[in-house]
Amino acid sequence: MVPANGAPRGDGVVRAVLVAFLAGFGCMAAELTAVRLLAPHFGDSAYVWTNVIGVILAALALGAFCGGRWASAAGHGRALPVVLAGGGVGIALAPWIAPLIGGWLVPAGLPLDAAMPTLVRGSFVATALLFTPAMVCIGAVSPLLVAQTVRGGHDVGRASGAVAAAGTLGSLVGTFLATHWLVPTFGCRIAMGSAGALLVGAAVVAGCGRGRGRGRMAMGAAAAGLLLVLLVPRGPLQPAAAGETLLAEVESKSQFLQVLRSEADGVVTTRLRINEGLDSFHSLAIAGSSFTGGAYYDWHAFVPFLLGDTALPAFAALSIGDAAGTLRTVYAAVHPTATVDAVDVDGATMALGDAHFAARKAPGERHVLDGRVFLLTSQKRWHCIHVDAYAHQIYVPAHLASRQFFAEAKERLHDGGVIACNVGALHRDDPVLRAIGGTMAEVFGNASVLLVPNTRNALLVAVRGAPIDRTRLQRASEHALAAWVSAADRGHWQQLAVMAARPDAWLEIPAATPLDDDRPVLDALLAKSYIERDDDGKVVVAKGTTAVAGAEGEAYAAAVANDPMAVLGCVARSSGDSAYLRELAGDARWRLRSLRCAAAEYDLALQRADDDGLRARVQDKRARLQQQLATYDLADASASRNGWLQVALAVLLLPLVWLLRRWP
C-alpha cells in the first residue's frame, strides 16, 4: 500500500525508528530497574530476578499478541500513541506504588530464615501488579509501528527490520545507562520515572503528523508533568522500623544499602542493612564497645590463634567481603599489631563504614573488587584470610565457595596460614555448611566448624599444610588486648575465649565431593536449608535404653557444646522422660528454628515439672518463644496469602486477554 501521491513518506520510517528506540530504551531500563525498586522489600535473589524477568516477558508477549490484533483494526492509528502513553505513565507511577505493595506483601518483623517463601511469591505478585499493564502496552508497540510504517507505503521487510533493530539498540542503551549511570547516580525512582517520561515522549513523536494538535499537546504536558514529578522530594525507599533511626540510604551499582541505629536497654547499635534486610545485618557496631555482643565477627578474632607461635603477634590478614569494616574493628582491639587488607565488591559499603562506623579499625590496604578477582591479581600472601561475602543477602557466592576458589586462596596463604569462612547454618548437618566444609577439607586436607552461639552463623576454618591444632586457642584467654579496650570488653573476651577453647565446641568436617565452578549447586542447597523447615509440632520420643539420669547428663554436655542435633539424639536414646530432658529438647528445637516443636517440648516439660525453679525457667522460655513464634506464624500466613494471589493473578490473565484483544 502506498499513499495517494504514490511515494512512501520518508519521515514515517524516521519517526518509527525513533519511537522504537525510545520504547526499547524505556522497556529495558524499567526491567532492570524493577529489581532494584523491589529489592528493599523482596531482596534481589535469583528467585526475584526470575520472577521479574518471567512476568515482564509474559506481559510483553501478551502485548505483542494484542498489538498484532490492534494493528489489523480500523482504529489502529490512534492505538500507538495511547499504548505508549499508557506504558509511560504506568512505569513512572510504579515507584510511588511499590512501597505500598511491598509493605502489604511483606509485613514488618519477619525473620529472614522463615521469610523466603513470602519473598519469592510476593515478588511475583508485586511484579505482576506493578508492571504487567505497562509492559503489555510496550509489547504492543512493535506490531503497531510496523503496521503504521507499512501503511505509509514502505516495504514490510525493511519496516519490520528497522523497527526491530531500533528497538534492540534502544534496549541496549537503556541497559547500560540504567545500570551504570541512572540508578547509582539518581536512584531507581528517578531512573524509572525517566523511562516513563521517554515513553510518553515517544507517544508524542508517534502522534506527530496525524493532525491531532490537542492530543499532542496533552501528551507533551503529560511528559513534562512526569519530569516535574521526579523533582518532588520523597522519603526513603524503605522507612525505618519503629525504634530505629535511618542514618543513610544509598543505591549503589550493586545493591540497596541502609545504615540504621537503634537503642534497647541503654545499648546503642548501628547496623548496615542490604536490600530487604529483615532481621539480618552485614556490619554491626555497638556504641562504647570494640566487640559486637557475641556476633560472629567476635569469633573470627580467634582465627589467628590457630597460627604457629612465630606468626603472633605481628601478622597480615585479608578480609574478603569487608562491608563497613566490622571485622577490622574487632581486629584492632584483639590484634592491634596486625594489618588487615580489606576487599569488597561495593565501594559504597566502605564509604558508609567511614561515615557511620567510626570506631578504630586495623590498618591495611582497601580494594573495591570482587574477592576472587583480587586473589587472582594480587601477589601478596597473608597469614589469615577471612571470607564473609554474601550475594543477594543470604547466598554465599558460588565462585567464592568452589574448589577452584579455595585452591587460589591456599596459594595466597603462608604455610600454616588459616582461611576462615562465615557460613549461614543452624546446625552442623546443614547442607550448605557440609558442602562448603567438604570442599575446604578436600583442598586443604582439613576443615573444622564452630557454630556461633545464639546465631545462625558458623565459623568454618582450615589450615594450609598442617592439621588444625585447636589447643592453641587456649592462648586466647591470656592474650593482651589493646590498651583502650574497656573492662567490660575484656570480660566479654574472656567468656568467649573459654567457649572457643572447649574441644567439644568444634567439629571436624570430612572431605566430600567438592563444589565446582562448572556446576554451582549452592542455590539449591540453600533453598533446602532455608525453605524446607522440619517443624511439625511433635516432640522427640524417648524410647531408648539409656537411663534418664545418664541421658540428662549427655544432653547437657551436648547443649554446652552447642550441638542441638546431639541433644535431640540423647533425648531419643533415653529410656524415660523428665522435665529437664524436655527443657533441653525445647532449647535444641529453638536453636534449630523448629519453633512449634520447641513449644511442644516446653509444654511437656511444664507437665512433668515438679520443681518451682525449673517451672519458672521453662515458663519464661515459653513466653519468649511465643513472641518469636508469632513472627514465624506471620511469615507462614504471608507466604500462603502471596501464593493464593499468584494463582488469582494467573486465573485473571485469561479474561484480560479476551478484553484486550477486543480493543480498539
KELO-867732 format. One line per field, with one value per residue (C-alpha): x, y negated, z negated; residue number from 1; residue in three letters. Coordinates in pm, whole numbers, always signed. Last residue first. Example, Ala and Ser with C-alpha at 12.3 -4.5 7.8 and 13.67 -1.06 7.14 Angstrom:
2
x <- +1367  +1230
y <- +106  +450
z <- -714  -780
num <- 2  1
residu <- SER  ALA
# end
This chain:
664
x <- -994  -982  -1131  -798  -756  -1076  -1013  -651  -763  -1027  -747  -495  -734  -659  -284  -344  -556  -293  -20  -252  -302  +75  +101  -158  +21  +357  +202  +45  +375  +568  +308  +330  +707  +671  +428  +673  +924  +685  +580  +942  +979  +676  +792  +1140  +992  +764  +1061  +1259  +962  +896  +1261  +1270  +941  +1044  +777  +791  +645  +355  +578  +833  +556  +466  +834  +870  +553  +678  +1012  +834  +641  +965  +1175  +1432  +1720  +1819  +1455  +1449  +1763  +1620  +1297  +1495  +1688  +1360  +1216  +1518  +1477  +1107  +1183  +1115  +1230  +1466  +1667  +1807  +1566  +1665  +2034  +1971  +1785  +2086  +2320  +2117  +2137  +2520  +2626  +2893  +2713  +2396  +2578  +2708  +2355  +2215  +2475  +2399  +2024  +2060  +2257  +1990  +1719  +1895  +1996  +1793  +1600  +1236  +1221  +1001  +1107  +812  +578  +494  +556  +857  +1107  +1182  +1244  +1278  +1610  +1836  +1676  +1674  +2039  +2125  +1953  +2133  +2463  +2458  +2718  +2833  +3120  +3277  +3290  +3175  +3382  +3266  +3337  +3622  +3525  +3413  +3576  +3357  +3446  +3285  +3367  +3733  +3641  +3884  +3620  +3392  +3663  +3780  +3426  +3393  +3737  +3654  +3338  +3533  +3785  +3503  +3353  +3694  +3726  +3974  +4200  +4522  +4470  +4415  +4690  +4627  +4592  +4240  +4342  +4632  +4389  +4311  +4639  +4477  +4280  +4573  +4434  +4631  +4919  +4998  +4738  +4486  +4107  +3825  +3443  +3282  +2907  +2626  +2257  +2313  +2270  +2611  +2841  +2857  +3223  +3347  +3662  +3826  +4130  +4318  +4327  +4150  +3920  +3862  +3758  +3517  +3367  +3321  +3143  +2910  +2857  +2778  +2532  +2360  +2323  +2442  +2625  +2319  +2155  +2387  +2492  +2858  +3131  +3455  +3801  +4128  +4434  +4805  +5042  +5250  +5167  +4833  +4782  +4819  +4553  +4314  +4355  +4285  +3987  +3848  +3895  +3735  +3426  +3295  +3373  +3252  +2921  +2855  +2731  +2365  +2171  +2159  +2158  +2528  +2725  +3092  +3240  +3566  +3854  +4207  +4476  +4857  +4859  +5042  +5067  +5088  +4731  +4555  +4394  +4314  +4151  +3942  +3819  +3721  +3542  +3695  +3697  +4031  +4146  +4502  +4575  +4536  +4308  +3998  +3919  +3548  +3390  +3114  +2889  +3090  +3390  +3170  +2928  +3217  +3325  +2973  +2963  +3279  +3082  +3287  +3462  +3825  +4003  +4369  +4416  +4741  +4819  +4977  +4644  +4529  +4228  +4107  +4211  +4091  +3739  +3729  +3876  +3596  +3337  +3473  +3166  +3149  +3463  +3352  +3700  +3907  +4279  +4518  +4884  +5079  +5252  +5180  +5194  +5312  +5602  +5371  +5200  +4860  +4539  +4544  +4488  +4133  +4012  +3915  +3661  +3456  +3394  +3271  +3017  +2805  +2890  +2800  +2969  +3309  +3510  +3243  +3128  +2849  +2781  +2872  +2747  +2808  +2614  +2284  +1988  +1638  +1467  +1742  +1538  +1835  +2147  +2139  +2438  +2396  +2438  +2354  +2302  +2267  +2061  +1814  +1748  +1865  +1857  +2064  +2017  +2252  +2079  +2204  +2038  +2261  +2532  +2570  +2488  +2151  +2233  +2031  +2184  +2117  +1769  +1666  +1509  +1254  +968  +1102  +1296  +1129  +1228  +1266  +1334  +1115  +1042  +1107  +929  +1182  +1084  +725  +842  +957  +621  +442  +651  +559  +191  +204  +356  +81  -187  -22  -5  -371  -468  -276  -422  -347  -155  +184  +308  +125  +417  +652  +417  +386  +765  +773  +536  +783  +1072  +887  +831  +1199  +1290  +1048  +1208  +1558  +1431  +1284  +1584  +1833  +2000  +2365  +2369  +2036  +2086  +2452  +2589  +2279  +2020  +2258  +2390  +2057  +1877  +2143  +2100  +1721  +1730  +1956  +1711  +1415  +1599  +1691  +1338  +1177  +1423  +1380  +1000  +996  +1251  +1057  +716  +821  +714  +397  +273  +53  +377  +501  +176  +172  +536  +476  +165  +349  +638  +438  +215  +484  +510  +140  +153  +462  +273  -22  +202  +444  +322  +64  +256  +588  +434  +271  +592  +798  +548  +590  +967  +966  +696  +857  +1196  +1068  +1147  +1527  +1498  +1270  +958  +914  +736  +482  +598  +306  +145  +469  +584  +253  +255  +626  +584  +301  +503  +793  +549  +388  +650  +625  +246  +251  +499  +311  -15  +150  +299  -28  -227  +18  +2  -374  -488  -380  -502  -866  -968  -824  -534  -272  -495  -474  -95  -70  -273  -26  +273  +124  +72  +434  +549  +344  +493  +843  +772  +643  +941  +1205  +1065  +1003  +1345  +1519  +1329  +1425  +1790  +1788  +1736  +1570  +1192  +1111  +1416  +1494  +1167  +1288  +1627  +1453  +1240  +1542  +1650  +1302  +1242  +1565  +1485  +1137  +1218  +1513  +1321  +1031  +1266  +1438  +1109  +972  +1286  +1278  +908  +959  +1244  +1036  +739  +962  +1040  +677  +619  +550  +232  +80  -221  -4  +130  +0
y <- +68  +311  +663  +842  +660  +792  +1157  +1138  +991  +1263  +1523  +1346  +1336  +1701  +1632  +1336  +1549  +1823  +1578  +1419  +1763  +1794  +1446  +1542  +1865  +1688  +1418  +1678  +1865  +1546  +1432  +1771  +1729  +1383  +1517  +1796  +1533  +1395  +1746  +1840  +1560  +1688  +2049  +1954  +1774  +2067  +2304  +2108  +2076  +2450  +2535  +2316  +2449  +2813  +3075  +3031  +3307  +3102  +2797  +3006  +3127  +2767  +2688  +2975  +2872  +2513  +2634  +2842  +2534  +2334  +2561  +2281  +2526  +2337  +2350  +2725  +2757  +2543  +2746  +3070  +2932  +2843  +3184  +3356  +3140  +3225  +3594  +3892  +4249  +4494  +4211  +4266  +4016  +3749  +3805  +3776  +3450  +3310  +3431  +3234  +2926  +2923  +2608  +2797  +2690  +2843  +3168  +3187  +3126  +3400  +3646  +3565  +3584  +3915  +4057  +3952  +4098  +4432  +4507  +4781  +4588  +4490  +4116  +3980  +3634  +3397  +3304  +2956  +3043  +2814  +2957  +2648  +2686  +2322  +2214  +2519  +2677  +2340  +2304  +2636  +2540  +2207  +2374  +2605  +2438  +2691  +2565  +2365  +2679  +2773  +3057  +3415  +3454  +3416  +3472  +3192  +3182  +3047  +2778  +2675  +3018  +2923  +2617  +2337  +2125  +2131  +2014  +1749  +1616  +1552  +1392  +1164  +1037  +966  +765  +581  +481  +362  +139  +188  -117  +71  +325  +683  +895  +1267  +1484  +1608  +1654  +1889  +2178  +2149  +2323  +2648  +2632  +2763  +2789  +3027  +2882  +2753  +2479  +2461  +2478  +2289  +2267  +2032  +2097  +1841  +1871  +1703  +1781  +1950  +1943  +2297  +2392  +2576  +2763  +2839  +3043  +3164  +2813  +2876  +3166  +3027  +2692  +2865  +3069  +2752  +2580  +2875  +2956  +2593  +2562  +2890  +2804  +3109  +2900  +2697  +2362  +2257  +1936  +1962  +1721  +1851  +1876  +1950  +2016  +1994  +2274  +2209  +1856  +1813  +1680  +2023  +2161  +1886  +1997  +2360  +2245  +2060  +2354  +2591  +2373  +2147  +1795  +1863  +1989  +1664  +1750  +1662  +1498  +1127  +1136  +1219  +1280  +1244  +1306  +1473  +1420  +1495  +1533  +1543  +1344  +1351  +1074  +1104  +989  +1044  +1384  +1309  +978  +1146  +1387  +1112  +896  +551  +226  +253  +130  +155  +205  +64  +227  +23  -223  -302  -532  -309  -584  -780  -555  -246  -413  -475  -112  +7  -224  -62  +249  +557  +556  +616  +515  +568  +626  +541  +688  +504  +429  +793  +807  +447  +357  +699  +628  +303  +472  +732  +453  +282  +136  +418  +638  +904  +1055  +959  +1033  +1077  +996  +1093  +941  +1104  +1386  +1573  +1746  +1937  +2113  +1994  +2122  +1817  +1604  +1746  +1634  +1288  +1460  +1526  +1157  +1110  +1391  +1187  +1212  +857  +694  +605  +283  +141  -211  -215  +127  +165  +410  +481  +703  +720  +955  +922  +810  +677  +642  +499  +468  +345  +191  +181  -68  +35  -182  +18  -151  +135  +110  -163  -164  -299  -212  -238  -146  +5  +111  +311  +337  +2  -170  -290  -454  -527  -683  -741  -588  -581  -268  -217  -153  -41  -272  -361  -161  -366  -669  -980  -1180  -1534  -1621  -1664  -1345  -1466  -1754  -1506  -1331  -1663  -1750  -1415  -1471  -1821  -1678  -1415  -1682  -1900  -1607  -1528  -1887  -1902  -1583  -1617  -1289  -1444  -1389  -1125  -881  -1158  -1249  -883  -856  -1141  -940  -652  -886  -1010  -655  -567  -886  -797  -454  -603  -876  -611  -378  -631  -935  -840  -464  -409  -636  -574  -221  -5  -230  -368  -29  +147  -153  -180  +187  +165  -131  +65  +355  +128  -34  +304  +442  +130  +119  +489  +467  +175  +327  +649  +479  +248  -110  -279  -457  -155  +38  -214  -202  +177  +197  -54  +127  +461  +309  +104  +381  +509  +162  +161  +509  +394  +107  +320  +604  +380  +304  +574  +856  +751  +729  +1072  +1239  +1060  +1176  +1539  +1529  +1300  +1489  +1824  +1691  +1533  +1804  +1764  +1387  +1339  +1133  +815  +592  +746  +848  +839  +525  +333  +418  +313  -24  -79  +11  -236  -556  -387  -228  -558  -638  -291  -304  -657  -552  -236  -425  -697  -438  -245  -558  -689  -356  -295  -606  -477  -123  -230  -7  +300  +503  +331  +393  +767  +756  +531  +782  +1060  +831  +712  +1067  +1145  +831  +929  +1280  +1134  +897  +1177  +1400  +1128  +1012  +1363  +1490  +1187  +1245  +1614  +1535  +1310  +935  +864  +862  +530  +308  +503  +421  +97  +252  +545  +308  +103  +370  +401  +24  -48  +234  +109  -262  -216  +15  -231  -521  -328  -207  -564  -695  -419  -476  -851  -802  -549  -785  -1081  -907  -903  -639  -760  -722  -1060  -883  -695  -349  +0
z <- -1999  -2178  -2150  -2205  -2535  -2689  -2600  -2716  -3048  -3084  -3059  -3284  -3579  -3657  -3671  -3901  -4133  -4149  -4243  -4498  -4652  -4694  -4847  -5109  -5192  -5222  -5440  -5669  -5700  -5773  -6028  -6200  -6206  -6361  -6623  -6703  -6811  -7072  -7173  -7231  -7482  -7675  -7659  -7779  -8081  -8155  -8131  -8390  -8625  -8607  -8663  -8973  -9105  -9074  -8999  -8622  -8401  -8262  -8226  -8036  -7805  -7724  -7670  -7422  -7236  -7211  -7077  -6813  -6706  -6697  -6483  -6443  -6509  -6825  -6934  -6883  -7093  -7376  -7369  -7387  -7685  -7858  -7773  -7928  -8238  -8273  -8260  -8032  -8011  -7846  -7693  -7344  -7186  -7438  -7367  -6993  -7046  -7229  -6954  -6697  -6919  -6927  -7114  -7311  -7631  -7486  -7405  -7764  -7896  -7671  -7797  -8160  -8109  -7923  -8213  -8463  -8241  -8200  -7843  -7672  -7409  -7362  -7430  -7150  -7034  -7048  -6763  -6632  -6267  -6229  -5982  -5773  -5399  -5293  -5443  -5416  -5109  -4934  -5032  -4877  -4552  -4537  -4629  -4327  -4106  -3848  -3633  -3914  -4127  -4475  -4609  -4657  -5026  -5270  -5629  -5860  -6202  -6479  -6729  -7059  -7202  -7241  -7453  -7368  -7193  -7500  -7741  -7496  -7455  -7827  -7845  -7554  -7724  -8043  -7846  -7672  -8006  -8128  -7824  -7539  -7502  -7579  -7303  -7417  -7572  -7515  -7823  -7737  -7373  -7444  -7492  -7123  -7050  -7163  -6836  -6636  -6284  -6066  -5869  -5521  -5497  -5779  -5750  -5922  -5917  -6170  -6158  -6168  -6254  -6590  -6960  -6987  -6682  -6548  -6529  -6222  -6130  -5796  -5697  -5388  -5246  -4911  -5003  -5351  -5205  -4966  -5250  -5453  -5164  -5105  -5472  -5558  -5270  -5360  -5732  -5926  -6184  -6276  -6205  -5925  -5750  -5659  -5770  -5626  -5782  -5598  -5811  -5736  -5834  -5526  -5412  -5236  -4882  -4721  -4954  -4843  -4481  -4576  -4781  -4481  -4244  -4494  -4487  -4765  -4646  -4288  -4428  -4612  -4964  -4930  -5216  -5129  -4749  -4739  -5055  -5130  -5475  -5378  -5624  -5504  -5767  -5739  -5418  -5088  -4832  -4453  -4389  -4057  -4117  -4480  -4380  -4112  -4377  -4617  -4361  -4369  -4565  -4745  -5083  -5217  -5582  -5931  -6190  -6265  -6542  -6569  -6310  -6177  -6033  -5777  -5716  -5714  -5475  -5238  -5270  -5188  -4885  -4748  -4658  -4561  -4894  -4986  -5307  -5392  -5764  -5941  -6282  -6577  -6750  -6746  -6981  -6969  -6615  -6497  -6626  -6428  -6119  -6134  -6149  -5838  -5666  -5406  -5444  -5196  -5175  -5481  -5443  -5733  -5794  -6106  -6409  -6746  -6652  -6344  -6519  -6753  -6463  -6354  -6515  -6743  -6431  -6396  -6740  -6609  -6383  -6697  -6758  -6398  -6452  -6690  -7059  -7160  -6862  -7001  -7033  -7261  -7354  -7097  -6949  -6581  -6321  -5954  -5715  -5906  -5944  -6093  -5771  -5543  -5225  -5033  -5250  -5608  -5784  -6158  -6441  -6798  -7105  -7428  -7703  -7729  -7356  -7121  -6742  -6453  -6089  -5790  -5464  -5141  -4815  -4584  -4320  -4147  -4473  -4595  -4926  -5238  -5548  -5919  -5942  -6307  -6453  -6733  -6494  -6157  -5928  -5601  -5290  -4972  -5189  -5173  -4863  -4743  -4414  -4135  -3953  -3943  -3725  -3460  -3472  -3431  -3127  -2970  -3049  -2900  -2585  -2573  -2607  -2342  -2104  -2162  -2104  -1780  -1631  -1261  -1229  -1164  -1516  -1719  -1730  -1845  -2131  -2227  -2224  -2475  -2693  -2667  -2749  -3059  -3179  -3144  -3329  -3609  -3649  -3668  -3903  -4131  -4099  -4231  -4074  -4031  -4105  -3924  -3620  -3549  -3524  -3548  -3383  -3122  -3019  -2981  -2832  -2560  -2471  -2484  -2247  -2015  -2023  -1949  -1660  -1511  -1546  -1395  -1105  -1033  -1047  -806  -571  -546  -521  -237  -300  -176  -487  -559  -602  -858  -1056  -1055  -1169  -1446  -1570  -1568  -1771  -2021  -2158  -2394  -2549  -2635  -2783  -2974  -3135  -3240  -3373  -3564  -3914  -3979  -3813  -3963  -4310  -4279  -4165  -4432  -4693  -4597  -4642  -4946  -5136  -5057  -5178  -5501  -5755  -5776  -5735  -6035  -5954  -6160  -5911  -5674  -5326  -5079  -5221  -5277  -4926  -4769  -4944  -4883  -4511  -4439  -4408  -4232  -3982  -3875  -3612  -3456  -3435  -3289  -3024  -2929  -2897  -2688  -2455  -2440  -2356  -2098  -1910  -1938  -1750  -1410  -1475  -1462  -1173  -1336  -1195  -1412  -1715  -1669  -1628  -1932  -2133  -2060  -2115  -2444  -2564  -2478  -2659  -2966  -2967  -2933  -3222  -3444  -3369  -3410  -3743  -3875  -3771  -3924  -4249  -4252  -4180  -4485  -4467  -4800  -4847  -5018  -4970  -4649  -4467  -4309  -4233  -4066  -3857  -3749  -3503  -3354  -3352  -3167  -2926  -2839  -2833  -2599  -2370  -2355  -2282  -2001  -1856  -1855  -1686  -1423  -1356  -1320  -1077  -882  -859  -769  -443  -331  -66  +287  +496  +413  +261  +14  +89  +0
num <- 664  663  662  661  660  659  658  657  656  655  654  653  652  651  650  649  648  647  646  645  644  643  642  641  640  639  638  637  636  635  634  633  632  631  630  629  628  627  626  625  624  623  622  621  620  619  618  617  616  615  614  613  612  611  610  609  608  607  606  605  604  603  602  601  600  599  598  597  596  595  594  593  592  591  590  589  588  587  586  585  584  583  582  581  580  579  578  577  576  575  574  573  572  571  570  569  568  567  566  565  564  563  562  561  560  559  558  557  556  555  554  553  552  551  550  549  548  547  546  545  544  543  542  541  540  539  538  537  536  535  534  533  532  531  530  529  528  527  526  525  524  523  522  521  520  519  518  517  516  515  514  513  512  511  510  509  508  507  506  505  504  503  502  501  500  499  498  497  496  495  494  493  492  491  490  489  488  487  486  485  484  483  482  481  480  479  478  477  476  475  474  473  472  471  470  469  468  467  466  465  464  463  462  461  460  459  458  457  456  455  454  453  452  451  450  449  448  447  446  445  444  443  442  441  440  439  438  437  436  435  434  433  432  431  430  429  428  427  426  425  424  423  422  421  420  419  418  417  416  415  414  413  412  411  410  409  408  407  406  405  404  403  402  401  400  399  398  397  396  395  394  393  392  391  390  389  388  387  386  385  384  383  382  381  380  379  378  377  376  375  374  373  372  371  370  369  368  367  366  365  364  363  362  361  360  359  358  357  356  355  354  353  352  351  350  349  348  347  346  345  344  343  342  341  340  339  338  337  336  335  334  333  332  331  330  329  328  327  326  325  324  323  322  321  320  319  318  317  316  315  314  313  312  311  310  309  308  307  306  305  304  303  302  301  300  299  298  297  296  295  294  293  292  291  290  289  288  287  286  285  284  283  282  281  280  279  278  277  276  275  274  273  272  271  270  269  268  267  266  265  264  263  262  261  260  259  258  257  256  255  254  253  252  251  250  249  248  247  246  245  244  243  242  241  240  239  238  237  236  235  234  233  232  231  230  229  228  227  226  225  224  223  222  221  220  219  218  217  216  215  214  213  212  211  210  209  208  207  206  205  204  203  202  201  200  199  198  197  196  195  194  193  192  191  190  189  188  187  186  185  184  183  182  181  180  179  178  177  176  175  174  173  172  171  170  169  168  167  166  165  164  163  162  161  160  159  158  157  156  155  154  153  152  151  150  149  148  147  146  145  144  143  142  141  140  139  138  137  136  135  134  133  132  131  130  129  128  127  126  125  124  123  122  121  120  119  118  117  116  115  114  113  112  111  110  109  108  107  106  105  104  103  102  101  100  99  98  97  96  95  94  93  92  91  90  89  88  87  86  85  84  83  82  81  80  79  78  77  76  75  74  73  72  71  70  69  68  67  66  65  64  63  62  61  60  59  58  57  56  55  54  53  52  51  50  49  48  47  46  45  44  43  42  41  40  39  38  37  36  35  34  33  32  31  30  29  28  27  26  25  24  23  22  21  20  19  18  17  16  15  14  13  12  11  10  9  8  7  6  5  4  3  2  1
residu <- PRO  TRP  ARG  ARG  LEU  LEU  TRP  VAL  LEU  PRO  LEU  LEU  LEU  VAL  ALA  LEU  ALA  VAL  GLN  LEU  TRP  GLY  ASN  ARG  SER  ALA  SER  ALA  ASP  ALA  LEU  ASP  TYR  THR  ALA  LEU  GLN  GLN  GLN  LEU  ARG  ALA  ARG  LYS  ASP  GLN  VAL  ARG  ALA  ARG  LEU  GLY  ASP  ASP  ASP  ALA  ARG  GLN  LEU  ALA  LEU  ASP  TYR  GLU  ALA  ALA  ALA  CYS  ARG  LEU  SER  ARG  LEU  ARG  TRP  ARG  ALA  ASP  GLY  ALA  LEU  GLU  ARG  LEU  TYR  ALA  SER  ASP  GLY  SER  SER  ARG  ALA  VAL  CYS  GLY  LEU  VAL  ALA  MET  PRO  ASP  ASN  ALA  VAL  ALA  ALA  ALA  TYR  ALA  GLU  GLY  GLU  ALA  GLY  ALA  VAL  ALA  THR  THR  GLY  LYS  ALA  VAL  VAL  VAL  LYS  GLY  ASP  ASP  ASP  ARG  GLU  ILE  TYR  SER  LYS  ALA  LEU  LEU  ALA  ASP  LEU  VAL  PRO  ARG  ASP  ASP  ASP  LEU  PRO  THR  ALA  ALA  PRO  ILE  GLU  LEU  TRP  ALA  ASP  PRO  ARG  ALA  ALA  MET  VAL  ALA  LEU  GLN  GLN  TRP  HIS  GLY  ARG  ASP  ALA  ALA  SER  VAL  TRP  ALA  ALA  LEU  ALA  HIS  GLU  SER  ALA  ARG  GLN  LEU  ARG  THR  ARG  ASP  ILE  PRO  ALA  GLY  ARG  VAL  ALA  VAL  LEU  LEU  ALA  ASN  ARG  THR  ASN  PRO  VAL  LEU  LEU  VAL  SER  ALA  ASN  GLY  PHE  VAL  GLU  ALA  MET  THR  GLY  GLY  ILE  ALA  ARG  LEU  VAL  PRO  ASP  ASP  ARG  HIS  LEU  ALA  GLY  VAL  ASN  CYS  ALA  ILE  VAL  GLY  GLY  ASP  HIS  LEU  ARG  GLU  LYS  ALA  GLU  ALA  PHE  PHE  GLN  ARG  SER  ALA  LEU  HIS  ALA  PRO  VAL  TYR  ILE  GLN  HIS  ALA  TYR  ALA  ASP  VAL  HIS  ILE  CYS  HIS  TRP  ARG  LYS  GLN  SER  THR  LEU  LEU  PHE  VAL  ARG  GLY  ASP  LEU  VAL  HIS  ARG  GLU  GLY  PRO  ALA  LYS  ARG  ALA  ALA  PHE  HIS  ALA  ASP  GLY  LEU  ALA  MET  THR  ALA  GLY  ASP  VAL  ASP  VAL  ALA  ASP  VAL  THR  ALA  THR  PRO  HIS  VAL  ALA  ALA  TYR  VAL  THR  ARG  LEU  THR  GLY  ALA  ALA  ASP  GLY  ILE  SER  LEU  ALA  ALA  PHE  ALA  PRO  LEU  ALA  THR  ASP  GLY  LEU  LEU  PHE  PRO  VAL  PHE  ALA  HIS  TRP  ASP  TYR  TYR  ALA  GLY  GLY  THR  PHE  SER  SER  GLY  ALA  ILE  ALA  LEU  SER  HIS  PHE  SER  ASP  LEU  GLY  GLU  ASN  ILE  ARG  LEU  ARG  THR  THR  VAL  VAL  GLY  ASP  ALA  GLU  SER  ARG  LEU  VAL  GLN  LEU  PHE  GLN  SER  LYS  SER  GLU  VAL  GLU  ALA  LEU  LEU  THR  GLU  GLY  ALA  ALA  ALA  PRO  GLN  LEU  PRO  GLY  ARG  PRO  VAL  LEU  LEU  VAL  LEU  LEU  LEU  GLY  ALA  ALA  ALA  ALA  GLY  MET  ALA  MET  ARG  GLY  ARG  GLY  ARG  GLY  ARG  GLY  CYS  GLY  ALA  VAL  VAL  ALA  ALA  GLY  VAL  LEU  LEU  ALA  GLY  ALA  SER  GLY  MET  ALA  ILE  ARG  CYS  GLY  PHE  THR  PRO  VAL  LEU  TRP  HIS  THR  ALA  LEU  PHE  THR  GLY  VAL  LEU  SER  GLY  LEU  THR  GLY  ALA  ALA  ALA  VAL  ALA  GLY  SER  ALA  ARG  GLY  VAL  ASP  HIS  GLY  GLY  ARG  VAL  THR  GLN  ALA  VAL  LEU  LEU  PRO  SER  VAL  ALA  GLY  ILE  CYS  VAL  MET  ALA  PRO  THR  PHE  LEU  LEU  ALA  THR  ALA  VAL  PHE  SER  GLY  ARG  VAL  LEU  THR  PRO  MET  ALA  ALA  ASP  LEU  PRO  LEU  GLY  ALA  PRO  VAL  LEU  TRP  GLY  GLY  ILE  LEU  PRO  ALA  ILE  TRP  PRO  ALA  LEU  ALA  ILE  GLY  VAL  GLY  GLY  GLY  ALA  LEU  VAL  VAL  PRO  LEU  ALA  ARG  GLY  HIS  GLY  ALA  ALA  SER  ALA  TRP  ARG  GLY  GLY  CYS  PHE  ALA  GLY  LEU  ALA  LEU  ALA  ALA  LEU  ILE  VAL  GLY  ILE  VAL  ASN  THR  TRP  VAL  TYR  ALA  SER  ASP  GLY  PHE  HIS  PRO  ALA  LEU  LEU  ARG  VAL  ALA  THR  LEU  GLU  ALA  ALA  MET  CYS  GLY  PHE  GLY  ALA  LEU  PHE  ALA  VAL  LEU  VAL  ALA  ARG  VAL  VAL  GLY  ASP  GLY  ARG  PRO  ALA  GLY  ASN  ALA  PRO  VAL  MET
# end
